[in-house]
Amino acid sequence: MAAAPPLAAPASAQPAAARVLRYVPQTDLTVLDPVFTTAYITRHHALMIYDQLFGLDAQLRPQPQMVEAWEADGDGLTWRFRLREGLKFHDGEPVRGRDCVASIRRWAQRDSLGQVLMGRVAEMTAPDDRNFIIRLTRRFGPMLESLAKIGPPALFIMPERIAAAEANTQIRETIGSGPFRFVPGERVVGARVVYERNPDYVPRDGTTSWASGPKRVHFDRVEWTVMPDPGTSAAALRNGEVDWWENPPNDLAPVLRRSRDIVVRRASPLGTIGTGVFNCLHPPFDKPAVRRAILRAMSQQDFMTAAAGTDPSLWRADAGVFTPGTPLANAAGIEAITGPRDIERSRRELREAGYNGETVVMLAPSDQQALSALAEVQRDLFQRLGVTVDYRVSDWGTLVQRRNSREPTDKGGWSMFHTTWNGLDGINPGVMQFLRANGTNAWFGWPTVPRLDELRTAWFDAPDLAAQQAIAQDIQRVVFDDAPYLPTGQFFGNTAFRRTITEPISEIYAFWEVRRA
């Protein structure tokens, strides 16, 4: 008779390291409030500690998450939502309908999609603890997509007492109802962030798919270790000092793949889209003609080669406003960025547009390789065009905080910076923060382009995909003509993890469902 296999050791007997997931994030976590910033690192943090009313699945369909049931009246003007049982905040208080109402209100102050929604809301009420109601003055087609929004700022549910805070002021207390708890006492700015499993979290039924379904946690702790130097991160992953590295640069992917202990996987089939953000409040980029001259002088190939490497399979240099490969992507006016470059002509156009030698304060991050590369290409372009540049390098967290300033450059303001977006955040005008062009209510850069905002609003009322696509073409023409920002292309990056853990959920940096292999 064969001997019985040994019993698995109980969790309490496992080595401590086996119960800890060690992760290298893209950068340090400097802002904890997921409404206050659109930084992805803060969104990753928020996904751990907060939960959502609805979650997007792998087919980009909103699925109920905190919500148990919902219904809309036949005219689409009254929506009723019921929360599932057992939802509890980390401070022990139950999640109530009024918490949801307060969280939606605060999120909508900062989010472009939320602003459109609230423009059609007659009232939001919570008749009891497990229910809340949204009554509209006008139909709003993407209601569930809005409540499931995961692109930053994503909609997360906070206690009413916290969500009641003004949205332009950062919250200081981090209390959610999600699968992890933030451990503020172990946070070391610039070095370390720690989370613990929430023992009170009750996963919903069903199948996990992207941000939807049960969020089952298999680690007691998740430790983020900030490593600004890619070489240090690569060595730590190869040596087993960490389990997962969020965003290794493409030029290190071949080195990592040579290790049989490491898996390197494309992070997203939609890739990453780049944007050069102008400050449209102050000279010289308050002039559309100046911005347009810069747009017509740029080369997406230069930007993408710098960000992703020389392998053309890793980037596209003909990317318009909307993420390539998605339904609204189009070629309207694309010659503005794909035509031949003539620097001398562009220098002349820049002067004729009203550039008077103003110093451009260019912000660049030292700790994000792709963004640093994009900034270097921009600086080189400015110099070839005869633009005076004051190049300010800092860590990304400092840049994120400085970009809040609307002051002139001589009072601590800025002129331009580069950032990138997950391809998912470029699929339609509802989720594209950088398409909002209503002045000081817009995203950073604060462009005022009435026609662009009119078209964006019209998209919400389009009756079908064909109508949406026609509007998307008009939007792209306006962007290429008025240049509220620079579309710098699409590139594809990787994530890397050791084979000692199971493959993380595709598309988002989520820490549930991951376990020791």
C-alpha positions as CSV (number, residue, x, y, z in Angstrom):
1,M,0.0,0.0,0.0
2,A,1.5,3.3,-1.0
3,A,2.2,5.8,1.7
4,A,-0.2,8.7,1.9
5,P,1.2,12.0,0.8
6,P,2.1,14.4,3.6
7,L,-0.6,16.9,4.6
8,A,-0.1,20.5,3.5
9,A,1.1,22.7,6.4
10,P,-1.6,24.9,7.8
11,A,-1.4,28.6,7.0
12,S,0.0,29.4,10.4
13,A,2.9,27.0,9.9
14,Q,3.9,28.3,6.5
15,P,7.1,30.4,6.3
16,A,6.3,34.1,6.8
17,A,7.7,34.9,3.4
18,A,5.2,32.6,1.7
19,R,2.3,34.7,3.0
20,V,3.8,38.0,1.7
21,L,3.6,39.2,-1.9
22,R,6.5,41.5,-2.8
23,Y,6.0,44.0,-5.6
24,V,7.9,46.7,-7.3
25,P,5.6,49.5,-8.4
26,Q,6.1,51.9,-11.2
27,T,6.9,54.8,-8.8
28,D,6.3,55.9,-5.2
29,L,2.8,56.4,-3.9
30,T,2.7,60.1,-3.0
31,V,-1.0,60.8,-3.2
32,L,-3.4,58.5,-1.3
33,D,-6.7,60.1,-2.5
34,P,-7.9,58.4,-5.7
35,V,-10.3,61.3,-6.5
36,F,-7.7,64.0,-6.1
37,T,-5.3,62.6,-8.8
38,T,-5.3,60.6,-12.0
39,A,-2.0,59.0,-11.2
40,Y,-2.2,55.3,-12.0
41,I,-0.1,54.4,-8.9
42,T,-2.9,55.9,-6.7
43,R,-5.5,54.0,-8.7
44,H,-3.6,50.7,-8.1
45,H,-3.5,51.6,-4.4
46,A,-7.2,52.4,-4.4
47,L,-8.1,49.1,-6.1
48,M,-6.7,47.3,-3.1
49,I,-8.5,49.1,-0.3
50,Y,-11.7,50.3,-1.8
51,D,-14.5,48.5,-3.7
52,Q,-16.7,49.6,-6.7
53,L,-20.4,49.5,-7.3
54,F,-19.8,47.8,-10.6
55,G,-16.7,46.3,-12.1
56,L,-15.6,46.0,-15.7
57,D,-15.1,42.5,-17.0
58,A,-12.6,41.4,-19.6
59,Q,-15.1,42.3,-22.4
60,L,-15.4,45.9,-20.9
61,R,-19.0,45.1,-19.7
62,P,-20.0,46.5,-16.3
63,Q,-20.9,43.7,-13.8
64,P,-22.4,44.2,-10.4
65,Q,-19.8,44.3,-7.6
66,M,-21.0,46.0,-4.4
67,V,-24.5,46.2,-6.0
68,E,-26.7,43.2,-5.6
69,A,-29.6,44.3,-7.9
70,W,-30.6,47.3,-9.9
71,E,-33.4,48.5,-12.2
72,A,-34.2,51.5,-14.4
73,D,-37.6,52.8,-15.1
74,G,-38.9,52.5,-18.7
75,D,-38.0,56.1,-19.5
76,G,-34.5,55.7,-18.2
77,L,-34.8,58.6,-15.8
78,T,-34.9,56.7,-12.4
79,W,-32.3,54.2,-11.4
80,R,-32.6,52.1,-8.2
81,F,-29.7,50.2,-6.7
82,R,-29.6,47.7,-3.9
83,L,-26.3,46.8,-2.1
84,R,-25.4,43.2,-1.3
85,E,-25.3,42.1,2.3
86,G,-22.1,41.9,4.3
87,L,-20.4,45.0,3.0
88,K,-18.3,46.5,5.8
89,F,-15.7,49.3,6.0
90,H,-12.4,48.7,7.5
91,D,-13.5,50.7,10.6
92,G,-16.2,48.1,11.2
93,E,-19.1,50.3,10.0
94,P,-21.5,48.8,7.4
95,V,-21.5,50.3,3.9
96,R,-24.8,52.2,3.5
97,G,-26.6,53.8,0.6
98,R,-25.7,57.3,1.8
99,D,-22.0,56.4,1.6
100,C,-22.6,55.6,-2.1
101,V,-24.4,58.8,-2.8
102,A,-21.6,60.9,-1.1
103,S,-18.9,59.0,-2.9
104,I,-20.5,59.5,-6.3
105,R,-20.9,63.2,-5.6
106,R,-17.3,63.7,-4.6
107,W,-15.9,61.6,-7.5
108,A,-18.1,63.6,-10.0
109,Q,-16.5,66.9,-9.0
110,R,-13.2,65.8,-10.5
111,D,-14.1,63.2,-13.2
112,S,-15.1,64.3,-16.6
113,L,-17.6,61.5,-17.1
114,G,-19.0,62.2,-13.6
115,Q,-19.5,65.8,-14.4
116,V,-21.7,64.9,-17.4
117,L,-23.7,62.5,-15.3
118,M,-24.2,65.1,-12.5
119,G,-25.3,67.6,-15.2
120,R,-28.3,65.3,-15.7
121,V,-29.0,64.4,-12.1
122,A,-32.2,65.8,-10.5
123,E,-31.5,64.1,-7.2
124,M,-29.7,61.2,-5.5
125,T,-31.2,59.8,-2.3
126,A,-30.7,56.8,0.0
127,P,-34.1,55.7,1.4
128,D,-32.4,53.2,3.6
129,D,-29.1,51.5,4.4
130,R,-29.0,49.1,1.5
131,N,-30.6,51.2,-1.3
132,F,-29.9,54.4,-3.2
133,I,-31.7,56.0,-6.1
134,I,-30.5,58.3,-8.9
135,R,-33.2,60.4,-10.6
136,L,-32.2,62.1,-13.9
137,T,-33.6,65.1,-15.8
138,R,-32.4,63.5,-19.1
139,R,-31.4,60.0,-20.1
140,F,-27.8,59.0,-19.6
141,G,-26.8,56.0,-21.6
142,P,-23.5,55.0,-20.0
143,M,-24.9,55.0,-16.4
144,L,-23.5,51.5,-15.5
145,E,-20.3,52.2,-17.3
146,S,-19.9,55.4,-15.3
147,L,-20.4,53.5,-12.0
148,A,-17.9,50.9,-13.1
149,K,-15.3,53.5,-14.3
150,I,-11.8,52.2,-13.5
151,G,-9.7,54.7,-15.4
152,P,-8.5,57.3,-13.0
153,P,-10.1,58.9,-11.2
154,A,-12.1,55.7,-10.8
155,L,-15.3,55.6,-8.7
156,F,-14.6,54.0,-5.3
157,I,-16.9,53.9,-2.3
158,M,-15.8,55.6,0.9
159,P,-17.6,56.3,4.2
160,E,-19.9,59.3,3.9
161,R,-17.9,61.2,6.6
162,I,-14.8,61.0,4.4
163,A,-16.5,61.4,1.0
164,A,-18.2,64.6,2.3
165,A,-14.8,66.4,2.0
166,E,-14.4,68.9,-0.8
167,A,-12.9,67.1,-3.9
168,N,-10.2,69.6,-4.4
169,T,-8.7,68.9,-1.0
170,Q,-7.0,65.6,-0.4
171,I,-8.5,63.2,2.1
172,R,-6.2,62.2,4.9
173,E,-8.0,59.0,6.2
174,T,-7.8,55.9,4.0
175,I,-10.8,53.7,4.9
176,G,-12.4,51.5,2.3
177,S,-14.3,48.2,2.2
178,G,-12.0,46.4,-0.2
179,P,-10.0,43.2,0.1
180,F,-6.9,44.8,1.6
181,R,-6.3,47.4,4.4
182,F,-3.7,50.1,4.1
183,V,-1.1,50.0,6.9
184,P,-0.1,53.7,7.3
185,G,2.3,53.0,10.2
186,E,4.6,51.0,7.8
187,R,4.6,53.5,5.0
188,V,8.0,54.9,4.3
189,V,7.8,57.7,1.7
190,G,10.1,56.9,-1.3
191,A,10.7,53.3,-0.2
192,R,7.8,51.2,1.1
193,V,4.0,50.8,1.2
194,V,2.3,47.9,3.0
195,Y,-1.2,46.4,2.8
196,E,-2.8,43.6,4.9
197,R,-5.6,41.2,4.0
198,N,-9.0,42.5,5.1
199,P,-10.4,39.5,7.2
200,D,-13.9,41.0,7.0
201,Y,-14.1,41.2,3.2
202,V,-16.7,38.9,1.7
203,P,-16.1,38.1,-2.0
204,R,-19.1,38.1,-4.2
205,D,-20.2,35.0,-6.0
206,G,-19.2,34.3,-9.6
207,T,-16.1,34.2,-11.7
208,T,-13.3,36.7,-11.5
209,S,-12.9,38.7,-14.7
210,W,-10.7,41.7,-14.7
211,A,-12.2,44.1,-12.1
212,S,-15.4,42.1,-11.6
213,G,-16.3,39.0,-9.7
214,P,-14.9,37.6,-6.5
215,K,-11.8,39.3,-5.1
216,R,-10.2,36.4,-3.2
217,V,-7.0,37.2,-1.4
218,H,-4.3,34.5,-0.9
219,F,-1.6,36.6,0.9
220,D,-1.6,38.1,4.4
221,R,0.5,41.0,3.3
222,V,1.4,42.9,0.1
223,E,4.6,44.9,0.3
224,W,5.5,47.5,-2.3
225,T,9.2,48.3,-2.5
226,V,10.0,51.4,-4.5
227,M,13.1,50.9,-6.7
228,P,13.6,53.8,-9.1
229,D,16.6,52.2,-10.8
230,P,15.6,49.5,-13.4
231,G,18.8,47.6,-12.9
232,T,18.2,47.2,-9.2
233,S,14.6,46.1,-9.9
234,A,15.8,43.5,-12.5
235,A,18.3,42.1,-10.1
236,A,15.8,41.8,-7.3
237,L,13.4,40.0,-9.5
238,R,16.0,37.6,-10.8
239,N,17.3,36.9,-7.3
240,G,13.9,36.2,-5.9
241,E,13.9,39.2,-3.6
242,V,10.6,40.4,-5.1
243,D,7.8,38.5,-6.8
244,W,6.5,41.0,-9.3
245,W,7.7,44.0,-11.2
246,E,5.0,46.2,-12.6
247,N,6.7,47.8,-15.6
248,P,10.1,46.7,-16.7
249,P,11.4,48.8,-19.6
250,N,11.3,47.0,-23.0
251,D,15.1,47.1,-23.3
252,L,15.4,44.8,-20.2
253,A,12.8,42.3,-21.4
254,P,15.3,40.1,-23.3
255,V,17.5,39.9,-20.2
256,L,14.5,38.9,-18.0
257,R,13.3,36.3,-20.5
258,R,16.6,34.5,-20.3
259,S,15.7,33.5,-16.8
260,R,13.7,30.3,-16.6
261,D,12.2,31.6,-13.3
262,I,10.6,34.7,-14.7
263,V,7.6,35.3,-16.9
264,V,7.5,38.5,-19.1
265,R,4.1,39.2,-20.4
266,R,2.6,42.1,-22.5
267,A,0.8,44.2,-20.0
268,S,-2.2,45.1,-22.2
269,P,-3.4,44.4,-25.8
270,L,-4.5,48.0,-26.0
271,G,-1.1,49.2,-25.0
272,T,-0.3,52.7,-23.7
273,I,-1.1,56.0,-25.4
274,G,1.0,59.1,-24.9
275,T,0.0,62.7,-24.4
276,G,2.1,65.8,-24.3
277,V,0.2,68.2,-22.0
278,F,0.3,71.9,-22.6
279,N,-0.6,74.5,-20.0
280,C,-3.1,76.4,-21.9
281,L,-3.6,79.1,-19.3
282,H,-0.3,81.0,-19.8
283,P,2.0,82.0,-22.6
284,P,3.1,80.6,-24.9
285,F,0.7,77.7,-25.0
286,D,-2.4,79.9,-24.4
287,K,-2.3,80.5,-28.2
288,P,-3.8,77.6,-30.3
289,A,-1.6,78.6,-33.2
290,V,1.5,78.0,-31.2
291,R,0.3,74.6,-30.0
292,R,-0.6,73.7,-33.6
293,A,2.9,74.6,-34.8
294,I,4.4,72.3,-32.2
295,L,2.0,69.5,-33.1
296,R,2.8,69.7,-36.8
297,A,6.6,69.7,-36.1
298,M,6.6,66.6,-33.9
299,S,7.3,63.0,-34.9
300,Q,5.4,60.2,-33.2
301,Q,8.1,57.8,-34.3
302,D,10.7,59.8,-32.4
303,F,8.6,59.7,-29.2
304,M,7.7,56.1,-29.5
305,T,11.2,54.9,-30.3
306,A,12.5,56.7,-27.2
307,A,9.7,55.3,-25.0
308,A,9.6,51.7,-26.3
309,G,12.7,50.9,-28.3
310,T,13.6,50.4,-31.9
311,D,11.4,47.3,-32.5
312,P,8.5,48.7,-34.5
313,S,6.2,45.8,-33.4
314,L,6.2,47.5,-29.9
315,W,4.7,50.8,-31.1
316,R,2.6,52.7,-33.6
317,A,3.4,56.1,-35.1
318,D,0.1,56.8,-36.7
319,A,-2.1,57.0,-33.6
320,G,-4.8,59.6,-33.6
321,V,-7.0,60.7,-30.7
322,F,-8.6,57.3,-29.9
323,T,-6.7,54.2,-29.0
324,P,-5.8,52.3,-32.2
325,G,-7.8,49.1,-32.7
326,T,-10.9,50.3,-30.9
327,P,-14.2,51.3,-32.5
328,L,-13.8,55.0,-32.5
329,A,-10.2,55.1,-33.9
330,N,-10.1,56.8,-37.2
331,A,-7.8,58.6,-39.8
332,A,-9.6,62.0,-40.0
333,G,-7.0,64.7,-40.3
334,I,-4.2,62.2,-39.6
335,E,-1.9,63.9,-42.1
336,A,-1.3,66.6,-39.4
337,I,0.9,64.2,-37.6
338,T,2.0,61.8,-40.3
339,G,3.1,64.3,-43.0
340,P,6.7,65.2,-43.7
341,R,8.5,67.2,-41.1
342,D,10.2,70.5,-42.0
343,I,11.9,72.0,-38.9
344,E,12.7,75.3,-40.7
345,R,9.1,75.7,-41.8
346,S,7.9,74.9,-38.3
347,R,10.3,77.5,-36.7
348,R,8.8,80.1,-39.1
349,E,5.2,79.0,-38.3
350,L,6.0,79.2,-34.6
351,R,7.2,82.8,-34.8
352,E,4.2,83.7,-37.0
353,A,1.9,82.1,-34.5
354,G,3.0,84.5,-31.8
355,Y,5.8,82.8,-29.9
356,N,7.9,85.6,-28.5
357,G,10.8,83.8,-26.9
358,E,9.0,83.0,-23.6
359,T,10.7,80.4,-21.4
360,V,8.9,77.1,-21.4
361,V,9.1,75.2,-18.0
362,M,9.2,71.6,-19.0
363,L,8.5,69.1,-16.2
364,A,10.2,65.6,-16.5
365,P,10.2,62.7,-14.1
366,S,13.4,61.0,-13.0
367,D,11.9,57.7,-11.9
368,Q,9.7,56.6,-14.9
369,Q,11.8,55.6,-17.8
370,A,9.2,56.0,-20.6
371,L,8.0,59.4,-19.4
372,S,11.6,60.6,-19.0
373,A,12.3,59.5,-22.6
374,L,9.2,61.3,-23.9
375,A,10.3,64.5,-22.1
376,E,13.8,64.3,-23.6
377,V,12.4,64.0,-27.1
378,Q,10.1,67.0,-26.4
379,R,13.1,69.1,-25.0
380,D,15.1,68.2,-28.2
381,L,12.2,69.3,-30.4
382,F,11.8,72.6,-28.5
383,Q,15.5,73.3,-28.9
384,R,15.5,72.6,-32.6
385,L,12.5,74.9,-32.9
386,G,14.3,77.7,-31.1
387,V,12.1,77.5,-28.0
388,T,13.8,78.5,-24.7
389,V,13.4,75.6,-22.2
390,D,13.8,75.5,-18.4
391,Y,14.0,71.7,-17.9
392,R,12.8,70.7,-14.4
393,V,13.5,67.1,-13.4
394,S,11.9,65.6,-10.2
395,D,10.4,62.3,-9.1
396,W,7.0,61.6,-10.6
397,G,5.2,62.1,-7.2
398,T,6.6,65.7,-7.0
399,L,5.7,66.3,-10.6
400,V,2.1,65.1,-10.0
401,Q,1.8,67.6,-7.1
402,R,3.3,70.5,-9.0
403,R,1.0,70.0,-12.0
404,N,-1.9,71.1,-9.8
405,S,-0.5,74.7,-9.9
406,R,-2.3,77.2,-12.2
407,E,0.2,79.9,-11.4
408,P,2.5,81.4,-14.1
409,T,5.9,79.8,-14.4
410,D,7.6,82.6,-12.4
411,K,5.4,81.7,-9.5
412,G,5.9,78.0,-9.4
413,G,3.8,77.0,-12.4
414,W,4.7,75.0,-15.5
415,S,4.3,75.0,-19.2
416,M,4.3,71.3,-20.3
417,F,4.7,67.7,-19.2
418,H,4.3,64.3,-20.7
419,T,2.2,61.5,-19.4
420,T,0.7,58.2,-20.7
421,W,-2.6,56.4,-20.4
422,N,-3.7,52.8,-20.5
423,G,-5.3,52.2,-23.9
424,L,-8.6,51.6,-22.1
425,D,-8.6,55.2,-21.1
426,G,-8.6,56.3,-24.8
427,I,-11.5,54.4,-26.2
428,N,-14.3,57.0,-26.0
429,P,-14.9,60.7,-25.0
430,G,-16.6,59.6,-21.8
431,V,-13.4,58.2,-20.2
432,M,-10.8,60.5,-21.8
433,Q,-9.9,63.0,-19.2
434,F,-7.6,64.8,-21.6
435,L,-10.4,65.5,-24.0
436,R,-12.2,67.8,-21.6
437,A,-11.8,71.3,-22.9
438,N,-13.9,73.5,-20.6
439,G,-11.2,75.7,-19.2
440,T,-10.5,75.6,-15.5
441,N,-13.0,72.6,-15.1
442,A,-10.9,70.5,-17.5
443,W,-8.0,68.2,-16.7
444,F,-4.5,69.5,-16.1
445,G,-3.6,72.0,-18.9
446,W,-7.1,73.5,-18.7
447,P,-7.7,74.1,-22.4
448,T,-10.7,76.1,-23.6
449,V,-12.0,74.7,-26.9
450,P,-15.8,75.1,-27.0
451,R,-16.3,73.1,-30.2
452,L,-14.4,70.1,-28.7
453,D,-16.6,70.2,-25.6
454,E,-19.7,70.4,-27.7
455,L,-18.7,67.4,-29.7
456,R,-17.9,65.5,-26.6
457,T,-21.3,66.2,-25.1
458,A,-23.0,65.2,-28.4
459,W,-21.3,61.8,-28.2
460,F,-23.3,61.0,-25.1
461,D,-26.5,61.5,-27.0
462,A,-25.5,59.7,-30.2
463,P,-28.1,57.0,-31.0
464,D,-25.8,54.3,-32.3
465,L,-22.1,53.4,-33.1
466,A,-22.2,54.9,-36.6
467,A,-23.2,58.3,-35.1
468,Q,-20.6,58.0,-32.4
469,Q,-17.9,57.3,-35.0
470,A,-18.9,60.3,-37.1
471,I,-18.6,62.5,-34.0
472,A,-15.2,60.9,-33.2
473,Q,-13.9,61.9,-36.6
474,D,-15.0,65.5,-35.9
475,I,-13.4,65.4,-32.5
476,Q,-10.1,64.3,-34.1
477,R,-10.2,67.1,-36.6
478,V,-10.7,69.7,-33.8
479,V,-7.8,68.2,-31.8
480,F,-5.4,68.3,-34.7
481,D,-6.4,71.9,-35.5
482,D,-6.6,73.4,-32.0
483,A,-4.0,71.1,-30.4
484,P,-5.1,71.1,-26.7
485,Y,-2.5,68.4,-26.3
486,L,0.0,66.3,-28.3
487,P,-0.9,62.7,-29.2
488,T,2.5,61.1,-29.1
489,G,1.6,57.6,-30.2
490,Q,0.8,54.1,-28.9
491,F,3.3,51.7,-27.4
492,F,3.3,48.3,-25.7
493,G,4.9,47.5,-22.4
494,N,5.4,44.5,-20.2
495,T,4.9,43.3,-16.7
496,A,7.2,40.6,-15.2
497,F,6.8,38.1,-12.3
498,R,8.4,35.0,-11.0
499,R,7.0,31.6,-11.7
500,T,6.6,31.1,-7.9
501,I,3.3,33.0,-8.1
502,T,0.4,32.5,-10.4
503,E,-0.2,34.8,-13.3
504,P,-1.8,38.1,-12.2
505,I,-5.1,39.3,-13.6
506,S,-4.6,40.6,-17.1
507,E,-5.0,44.4,-17.9
508,I,-5.0,45.8,-14.4
509,Y,-2.5,45.6,-11.5
510,A,-4.8,43.8,-9.1
511,F,-3.5,41.8,-6.1
512,W,-6.5,39.5,-5.6
513,E,-6.5,35.9,-7.1
514,V,-2.7,35.9,-7.1
515,R,-1.3,33.0,-5.1
516,R,1.9,31.0,-4.6
517,A,2.3,28.6,-7.6
